Amino acid sequence: MPIPNATTISNNELFLLASTASQDEDPLSFLNLDVPLPGIYDWNFGDSDLNFFEPLNTNVGNGAEPDFGASSWFDTNAGMGLTNGVTLVPNKTPGDPGTGGTESESIHGQPHEIPDGQPDDSPWPHIYKPKTPDANVNLPTVFSSAAPPLVPPDDQILETARNTMITLVEHSHHGIWPSVEIGNFPSVQILTTCANLYHRHFHDWMPILNKEVFRMDQAPPMLLMGMAAIGSMYSRDGTQKLGSPLNELVRRGVLFIRENDRRFMFETNLIQASLLQSYYGMFCGSQKLFQQSESNRGMLITACKRMHLLRPGLSAVDEVKKRTPFPAPLDLERAVAEDDRRRRLGWGIYLLDTQLACLLNLPAQLSLTDIAAPLPTAGPEPTTPSSQPIESPASASSANPLLFSRVLEALLSEGRLSQPLSDLGYSIVAHTLYRLCLDAAAVQSLFSTPPSPSRYGLAFPPNIKHHPQALLDQLASHTFHSAASPTSLLLSCAALAYHAHLQFARVGFLERVKIAAGKSGTAASREAARVTLSEWINSDVVAARNIFAHAAMLRCLLWRFTFDTPPEVVWTFDAALCMWAVLRFSNNPIAMTGMPGPVVSWSESAAVDEWVKLGGGLIVQGLGNIGGLSISSLLQGFADRLDVLSWGLASQYRKVLLSLIQEST
């Protein structure tokens, strides 16, 4: 396959091309789809990846300062250009088609305009359609004879402050990162291995790519690097140490391309790579990368809304049909694939945003009202029994797409789904129901009302006929028991249902447990949290048993079905802390020794529900009789479990459990 001459390809296009093969035959180039529209780790442990650039030698040695002014990446005499004469920004003129490109340019390599019906000079502040590369900032010459009251003699900006501003401007217009030792960059074989590990272990959990048609030899390089970073986490031969530096290089590459030419701000391939980079940063165990990913989440949400990824108004299929009433089958097929690619990306961004709310208590940023897309369905053939109450068989064979808002309306008002969803669709619904509970819990925490004795104590408006947490329990039972082979996405439905009991049986309980375990605050706040937990647990024993039972179910579920996805780290850790708290701060044994009792497994049972109400003996699969279980042996089992999980956050949480073990002995 011939490699194009580097002098004929713009720098940004080189990064974003789907492949180095010729893109002249792309039938969708005329659609103009991809152009821009206008405290979690506070456990007193250091950043586990302070030196994560070492594998690529990206640190400046011997304490030397990086030479910003003579970076080998830039030709300072030619402005923003590479040393070999290739310009960083495509040379485009406003009169060219789209944003200056030709119809032969790929939508994966050039920015194109989204046909949203808004004029380029729209007065709305959120409409931004740059047509040319960013211009240099030219400060005009200004002479001002300000009136004396505006320049008081006793309170003026100092000359030293002005000089500091000038210094900042000068330094901010040079390269900010030291150069990378490219000789250490992983080989094609290593990159391919890591990308295959991504497909094997991570893709099913976050299916933003269509695995059936995806080819690595045609994929954008930036996306491949993000895939390789995540895939390296599942390596066991030392390759995992490449994950953090590769992830950081993706972040820097995305930032460089977006800031270098704002027309590429919402390029689909760039947003895909940025999503993977953010997901890695959230769960890799590095506080630095976590903070960067948390900041990047806002950009992803903005991209989802501006690109209409989960809203009507942009469809490649519609654009094809507008141009000809009888489109060629191949053109139509590729247009369908493009719509699918964008929809997958939108749901991936939504899941990341919602998972951070459900797992880490970071409030969701994408409003539910911003979503007007159909949920992924299971196809024309039902894949689950129609006798389940969560699903209505009357219209199960309907080919009409299920809009997200309509699904929620039917669930909350009627308690039913009109047709089966795909595994991704069920997971989206489960996360959304959990999120509704989070919103209700936030409102409830504002009032000093006694906890409800009901199993589902959160209050909702009267027009919500079916309690979201009850629906979550039903959805978990329906999806997991009816599946022939559970998947990681179906596992999330059950895990979220069990985790909801830890979170909402007593609003604020889980966060108090984390503070008591040393998450944040002073020794005084830690002790105050422990006193509060002791009062809660001993004043509401039924709620304490409910939390303990569901934490045990969550443990059994994760031990029985292991997919090694990032949320499994958080679910394992939270289950450990809740079981520890109930055992540690209960004045009386949570389960009686020597008494017969039900066996807790990975599914709900009437016998366990009876134990929650009345108490007595209790047996947990893999732990034995709870009456004789020591805190240290309980936590050691969880610590051993975290030790074998692939994501770096597991090692951070394991340190917390080991500190609690040391305290208990």
KARABEL-V733468 format. One record per residue. N is the residue number from 0. RES is the residue in three letters. NEAR is the number of other C-alpha atoms within 8 Angstrom. D_FIRST is the distance of its C-alpha to the first C-alpha in whole Angstrom. Layout:
BEGIN
N;RES;NEAR;D_FIRST / N;RES;NEAR;D_FIRST
END
This chain:
BEGIN
0;MET;3;0 / 1;PRO;5;4 / 2;ILE;6;7 / 3;PRO;9;10 / 4;ASN;6;13 / 5;ALA;6;15 / 6;THR;8;18 / 7;THR;7;17 / 8;ILE;10;16 / 9;SER;13;20 / 10;ASN;11;20 / 11;ASN;11;21 / 12;GLU;11;18 / 13;LEU;10;16 / 14;PHE;10;18 / 15;LEU;14;18 / 16;LEU;13;15 / 17;ALA;10;14 / 18;SER;10;10 / 19;THR;10;8 / 20;ALA;9;7 / 21;SER;7;9 / 22;GLN;8;13 / 23;ASP;7;15 / 24;GLU;6;16 / 25;ASP;9;17 / 26;PRO;7;21 / 27;LEU;11;22 / 28;SER;11;22 / 29;PHE;6;25 / 30;LEU;8;27 / 31;ASN;14;27 / 32;LEU;10;27 / 33;ASP;14;27 / 34;VAL;15;29 / 35;PRO;19;32 / 36;LEU;12;35 / 37;PRO;9;38 / 38;GLY;4;49 / 39;ILE;5;47 / 40;TYR;6;47 / 41;ASP;9;51 / 42;TRP;8;52 / 43;ASN;7;53 / 44;PHE;6;50 / 45;GLY;4;47 / 46;ASP;9;44 / 47;SER;8;42 / 48;ASP;8;39 / 49;LEU;6;40 / 50;ASN;5;38 / 51;PHE;9;35 / 52;PHE;10;33 / 53;GLU;9;34 / 54;PRO;9;31 / 55;LEU;11;29 / 56;ASN;10;32 / 57;THR;10;32 / 58;ASN;8;36 / 59;VAL;10;37 / 60;GLY;5;39 / 61;ASN;4;43 / 62;GLY;5;44 / 63;ALA;6;42 / 64;GLU;5;42 / 65;PRO;7;38 / 66;ASP;7;38 / 67;PHE;11;37 / 68;GLY;6;38 / 69;ALA;7;35 / 70;SER;10;32 / 71;SER;7;29 / 72;TRP;7;27 / 73;PHE;11;29 / 74;ASP;11;30 / 75;THR;8;34 / 76;ASN;4;35 / 77;ALA;6;32 / 78;GLY;7;33 / 79;MET;9;30 / 80;GLY;13;27 / 81;LEU;11;25 / 82;THR;9;26 / 83;ASN;5;23 / 84;GLY;7;24 / 85;VAL;13;22 / 86;THR;10;24 / 87;LEU;11;25 / 88;VAL;11;26 / 89;PRO;10;24 / 90;ASN;5;26 / 91;LYS;9;28 / 92;THR;9;31 / 93;PRO;8;33 / 94;GLY;5;33 / 95;ASP;10;30 / 96;PRO;8;29 / 97;GLY;9;29 / 98;THR;13;29 / 99;GLY;11;28 / 100;GLY;10;24 / 101;THR;8;23 / 102;GLU;8;22 / 103;SER;9;19 / 104;GLU;12;18 / 105;SER;13;18 / 106;ILE;12;21 / 107;HIS;13;19 / 108;GLY;13;18 / 109;GLN;11;21 / 110;PRO;14;25 / 111;HIS;12;27 / 112;GLU;13;30 / 113;ILE;12;32 / 114;PRO;8;34 / 115;ASP;6;37 / 116;GLY;4;40 / 117;GLN;7;41 / 118;PRO;5;41 / 119;ASP;7;40 / 120;ASP;4;43 / 121;SER;8;44 / 122;PRO;5;47 / 123;TRP;5;46 / 124;PRO;7;45 / 125;HIS;6;42 / 126;ILE;11;40 / 127;TYR;9;38 / 128;LYS;11;35 / 129;PRO;9;34 / 130;LYS;9;33 / 131;THR;9;32 / 132;PRO;11;31 / 133;ASP;7;34 / 134;ALA;4;37 / 135;ASN;4;38 / 136;VAL;4;42 / 137;ASN;4;44 / 138;LEU;4;48 / 139;PRO;4;50 / 140;THR;4;54 / 141;VAL;4;56 / 142;PHE;4;60 / 143;SER;4;62 / 144;SER;4;66 / 145;ALA;6;66 / 146;ALA;6;70 / 147;PRO;6;71 / 148;PRO;5;71 / 149;LEU;6;67 / 150;VAL;9;67 / 151;PRO;8;70 / 152;PRO;5;71 / 153;ASP;4;71 / 154;ASP;6;68 / 155;GLN;7;65 / 156;ILE;6;61 / 157;LEU;6;61 / 158;GLU;6;60 / 159;THR;6;58 / 160;ALA;8;57 / 161;ARG;9;55 / 162;ASN;8;54 / 163;THR;8;52 / 164;MET;8;50 / 165;ILE;8;49 / 166;THR;8;48 / 167;LEU;8;46 / 168;VAL;8;44 / 169;GLU;8;43 / 170;HIS;8;42 / 171;SER;8;40 / 172;HIS;6;38 / 173;HIS;8;37 / 174;GLY;9;34 / 175;ILE;6;36 / 176;TRP;6;34 / 177;PRO;12;33 / 178;SER;8;30 / 179;VAL;8;28 / 180;GLU;9;27 / 181;ILE;6;24 / 182;GLY;4;24 / 183;ASN;8;25 / 184;PHE;7;22 / 185;PRO;7;22 / 186;SER;6;19 / 187;VAL;6;16 / 188;GLN;7;18 / 189;ILE;8;21 / 190;LEU;11;19 / 191;THR;9;18 / 192;THR;9;21 / 193;CYS;15;23 / 194;ALA;13;21 / 195;ASN;9;22 / 196;LEU;13;26 / 197;TYR;15;26 / 198;HIS;11;25 / 199;ARG;8;28 / 200;HIS;13;30 / 201;PHE;12;30 / 202;HIS;11;28 / 203;ASP;11;31 / 204;TRP;9;33 / 205;MET;7;31 / 206;PRO;10;29 / 207;ILE;11;28 / 208;LEU;9;24 / 209;ASN;8;24 / 210;LYS;7;23 / 211;GLU;4;23 / 212;VAL;5;20 / 213;PHE;9;18 / 214;ARG;6;15 / 215;MET;6;14 / 216;ASP;5;10 / 217;GLN;10;12 / 218;ALA;12;15 / 219;PRO;13;16 / 220;PRO;11;16 / 221;MET;13;20 / 222;LEU;12;21 / 223;LEU;12;19 / 224;MET;13;21 / 225;GLY;15;24 / 226;MET;13;23 / 227;ALA;16;23 / 228;ALA;15;26 / 229;ILE;14;28 / 230;GLY;17;26 / 231;SER;16;28 / 232;MET;12;31 / 233;TYR;12;31 / 234;SER;11;30 / 235;ARG;6;33 / 236;ASP;5;32 / 237;GLY;6;32 / 238;THR;10;29 / 239;GLN;11;31 / 240;LYS;11;32 / 241;LEU;10;28 / 242;GLY;14;29 / 243;SER;12;31 / 244;PRO;13;30 / 245;LEU;12;26 / 246;ASN;14;28 / 247;GLU;10;30 / 248;LEU;8;27 / 249;VAL;14;26 / 250;ARG;10;29 / 251;ARG;8;29 / 252;GLY;9;25 / 253;VAL;11;27 / 254;LEU;8;30 / 255;PHE;8;28 / 256;ILE;12;26 / 257;ARG;11;29 / 258;GLU;8;32 / 259;ASN;10;30 / 260;ASP;11;29 / 261;ARG;12;31 / 262;ARG;14;29 / 263;PHE;13;27 / 264;MET;12;30 / 265;PHE;13;29 / 266;GLU;12;26 / 267;THR;9;25 / 268;ASN;11;22 / 269;LEU;14;24 / 270;ILE;11;27 / 271;GLN;11;26 / 272;ALA;16;25 / 273;SER;13;28 / 274;LEU;11;30 / 275;LEU;11;28 / 276;GLN;14;29 / 277;SER;14;33 / 278;TYR;10;33 / 279;TYR;11;32 / 280;GLY;15;35 / 281;MET;11;38 / 282;PHE;12;38 / 283;CYS;12;36 / 284;GLY;16;40 / 285;SER;14;39 / 286;GLN;9;42 / 287;LYS;7;40 / 288;LEU;11;37 / 289;PHE;14;39 / 290;GLN;9;41 / 291;GLN;10;38 / 292;SER;13;36 / 293;GLU;10;40 / 294;SER;8;40 / 295;ASN;9;36 / 296;ARG;10;37 / 297;GLY;9;39 / 298;MET;8;36 / 299;LEU;12;34 / 300;ILE;12;38 / 301;THR;8;37 / 302;ALA;10;34 / 303;CYS;12;35 / 304;LYS;11;38 / 305;ARG;10;36 / 306;MET;11;33 / 307;HIS;10;36 / 308;LEU;11;34 / 309;LEU;13;37 / 310;ARG;11;39 / 311;PRO;8;39 / 312;GLY;6;38 / 313;LEU;10;34 / 314;SER;8;32 / 315;ALA;12;29 / 316;VAL;10;31 / 317;ASP;8;34 / 318;GLU;9;32 / 319;VAL;13;30 / 320;LYS;10;34 / 321;LYS;7;35 / 322;ARG;6;33 / 323;THR;7;34 / 324;PRO;6;36 / 325;PHE;5;34 / 326;PRO;9;30 / 327;ALA;6;28 / 328;PRO;6;27 / 329;LEU;6;24 / 330;ASP;11;24 / 331;LEU;11;27 / 332;GLU;8;25 / 333;ARG;10;23 / 334;ALA;12;26 / 335;VAL;10;28 / 336;ALA;8;25 / 337;GLU;9;25 / 338;ASP;11;29 / 339;ASP;8;28 / 340;ARG;11;26 / 341;ARG;10;28 / 342;ARG;10;31 / 343;ARG;11;30 / 344;LEU;12;29 / 345;GLY;11;33 / 346;TRP;10;35 / 347;GLY;12;33 / 348;ILE;12;34 / 349;TYR;10;38 / 350;LEU;10;38 / 351;LEU;9;37 / 352;ASP;12;40 / 353;THR;12;42 / 354;GLN;10;41 / 355;LEU;12;42 / 356;ALA;12;46 / 357;CYS;12;46 / 358;LEU;9;45 / 359;LEU;8;46 / 360;ASN;7;49 / 361;LEU;7;47 / 362;PRO;6;48 / 363;ALA;9;45 / 364;GLN;7;44 / 365;LEU;8;42 / 366;SER;7;45 / 367;LEU;5;46 / 368;THR;5;47 / 369;ASP;9;43 / 370;ILE;10;42 / 371;ALA;11;42 / 372;ALA;9;39 / 373;PRO;8;39 / 374;LEU;10;39 / 375;PRO;9;37 / 376;THR;11;39 / 377;ALA;11;39 / 378;GLY;9;38 / 379;PRO;8;41 / 380;GLU;6;42 / 381;PRO;11;44 / 382;THR;7;43 / 383;THR;8;46 / 384;PRO;7;50 / 385;SER;8;52 / 386;SER;6;55 / 387;GLN;8;54 / 388;PRO;8;56 / 389;ILE;12;53 / 390;GLU;12;51 / 391;SER;13;53 / 392;PRO;9;52 / 393;ALA;5;53 / 394;SER;8;50 / 395;ALA;11;48 / 396;SER;8;46 / 397;SER;7;46 / 398;ALA;6;42 / 399;ASN;4;43 / 400;PRO;7;41 / 401;LEU;10;43 / 402;LEU;10;43 / 403;PHE;11;44 / 404;SER;8;47 / 405;ARG;8;48 / 406;VAL;11;48 / 407;LEU;9;49 / 408;GLU;9;52 / 409;ALA;12;53 / 410;LEU;13;53 / 411;LEU;12;55 / 412;SER;10;57 / 413;GLU;9;57 / 414;GLY;11;56 / 415;ARG;10;53 / 416;LEU;11;50 / 417;SER;12;49 / 418;GLN;13;46 / 419;PRO;13;44 / 420;LEU;12;41 / 421;SER;10;38 / 422;ASP;10;38 / 423;LEU;10;37 / 424;GLY;11;39 / 425;TYR;14;42 / 426;SER;12;41 / 427;ILE;9;41 / 428;VAL;9;44 / 429;ALA;13;46 / 430;HIS;14;44 / 431;THR;9;46 / 432;LEU;12;49 / 433;TYR;15;49 / 434;ARG;11;49 / 435;LEU;9;52 / 436;CYS;12;54 / 437;LEU;9;53 / 438;ASP;8;54 / 439;ALA;11;57 / 440;ALA;11;58 / 441;ALA;8;57 / 442;VAL;8;60 / 443;GLN;10;62 / 444;SER;9;62 / 445;LEU;6;64 / 446;PHE;6;67 / 447;SER;5;69 / 448;THR;4;70 / 449;PRO;4;70 / 450;PRO;6;68 / 451;SER;7;68 / 452;PRO;5;69 / 453;SER;5;66 / 454;ARG;5;63 / 455;TYR;9;61 / 456;GLY;10;63 / 457;LEU;10;61 / 458;ALA;6;62 / 459;PHE;7;61 / 460;PRO;5;62 / 461;PRO;5;64 / 462;ASN;5;61 / 463;ILE;9;59 / 464;LYS;8;61 / 465;HIS;11;59 / 466;HIS;10;58 / 467;PRO;11;54 / 468;GLN;12;55 / 469;ALA;9;57 / 470;LEU;13;54 / 471;LEU;14;51 / 472;ASP;11;53 / 473;GLN;9;53 / 474;LEU;13;50 / 475;ALA;12;49 / 476;SER;10;51 / 477;HIS;10;50 / 478;THR;12;46 / 479;PHE;12;47 / 480;HIS;6;49 / 481;SER;8;48 / 482;ALA;9;44 / 483;ALA;4;43 / 484;SER;4;41 / 485;PRO;8;41 / 486;THR;8;38 / 487;SER;10;38 / 488;LEU;12;38 / 489;LEU;15;41 / 490;LEU;11;43 / 491;SER;10;43 / 492;CYS;17;45 / 493;ALA;13;48 / 494;ALA;11;47 / 495;LEU;12;48 / 496;ALA;13;51 / 497;TYR;13;52 / 498;HIS;13;51 / 499;ALA;11;53 / 500;HIS;11;56 / 501;LEU;14;56 / 502;GLN;11;55 / 503;PHE;13;58 / 504;ALA;14;61 / 505;ARG;9;62 / 506;VAL;10;60 / 507;GLY;9;59 / 508;PHE;12;60 / 509;LEU;11;56 / 510;GLU;7;56 / 511;ARG;11;59 / 512;VAL;14;58 / 513;LYS;10;55 / 514;ILE;13;58 / 515;ALA;13;60 / 516;ALA;10;57 / 517;GLY;12;57 / 518;LYS;12;54 / 519;SER;10;56 / 520;GLY;9;59 / 521;THR;6;62 / 522;ALA;6;64 / 523;ALA;7;66 / 524;SER;10;64 / 525;ARG;14;62 / 526;GLU;9;66 / 527;ALA;9;67 / 528;ALA;12;64 / 529;ARG;12;65 / 530;VAL;8;69 / 531;THR;8;67 / 532;LEU;13;65 / 533;SER;11;69 / 534;GLU;8;71 / 535;TRP;8;68 / 536;ILE;13;67 / 537;ASN;9;71 / 538;SER;6;72 / 539;ASP;8;70 / 540;VAL;8;69 / 541;VAL;9;68 / 542;ALA;11;65 / 543;ALA;10;65 / 544;ARG;13;64 / 545;ASN;11;62 / 546;ILE;13;60 / 547;PHE;11;60 / 548;ALA;11;60 / 549;HIS;12;56 / 550;ALA;16;55 / 551;ALA;13;56 / 552;MET;14;54 / 553;LEU;15;51 / 554;ARG;11;51 / 555;CYS;13;51 / 556;LEU;12;49 / 557;LEU;10;46 / 558;TRP;7;47 / 559;ARG;7;47 / 560;PHE;7;43 / 561;THR;6;41 / 562;PHE;6;38 / 563;ASP;8;37 / 564;THR;10;37 / 565;PRO;8;38 / 566;PRO;7;41 / 567;GLU;9;42 / 568;VAL;13;43 / 569;VAL;10;45 / 570;TRP;12;47 / 571;THR;13;48 / 572;PHE;11;49 / 573;ASP;10;51 / 574;ALA;13;52 / 575;ALA;12;54 / 576;LEU;11;55 / 577;CYS;14;57 / 578;MET;12;58 / 579;TRP;11;59 / 580;ALA;10;61 / 581;VAL;12;63 / 582;LEU;10;64 / 583;ARG;7;65 / 584;PHE;10;67 / 585;SER;11;69 / 586;ASN;6;73 / 587;ASN;4;73 / 588;PRO;8;70 / 589;ILE;11;68 / 590;ALA;10;68 / 591;MET;12;72 / 592;THR;9;72 / 593;GLY;6;73 / 594;MET;8;73 / 595;PRO;7;71 / 596;GLY;9;68 / 597;PRO;10;65 / 598;VAL;9;62 / 599;VAL;14;59 / 600;SER;11;55 / 601;TRP;10;52 / 602;SER;8;54 / 603;GLU;8;57 / 604;SER;6;60 / 605;ALA;6;64 / 606;ALA;7;65 / 607;VAL;12;63 / 608;ASP;9;64 / 609;GLU;9;68 / 610;TRP;14;67 / 611;VAL;12;66 / 612;LYS;8;69 / 613;LEU;7;72 / 614;GLY;11;70 / 615;GLY;10;71 / 616;GLY;16;69 / 617;LEU;16;65 / 618;ILE;12;63 / 619;VAL;12;59 / 620;GLN;9;57 / 621;GLY;5;55 / 622;LEU;9;58 / 623;GLY;8;61 / 624;ASN;11;65 / 625;ILE;14;64 / 626;GLY;12;68 / 627;GLY;6;67 / 628;LEU;10;64 / 629;SER;6;64 / 630;ILE;11;62 / 631;SER;9;60 / 632;SER;8;59 / 633;LEU;12;58 / 634;LEU;14;56 / 635;GLN;11;54 / 636;GLY;8;53 / 637;PHE;12;51 / 638;ALA;11;50 / 639;ASP;8;49 / 640;ARG;8;47 / 641;LEU;14;45 / 642;ASP;9;44 / 643;VAL;6;42 / 644;LEU;9;40 / 645;SER;8;37 / 646;TRP;13;37 / 647;GLY;10;39 / 648;LEU;11;41 / 649;ALA;14;43 / 650;SER;11;44 / 651;GLN;11;45 / 652;TYR;10;47 / 653;ARG;11;48 / 654;LYS;8;50 / 655;VAL;11;52 / 656;LEU;12;53 / 657;LEU;11;54 / 658;SER;8;56 / 659;LEU;10;58 / 660;ILE;12;59 / 661;GLN;7;60 / 662;GLU;6;62 / 663;SER;7;63 / 664;THR;5;65
END
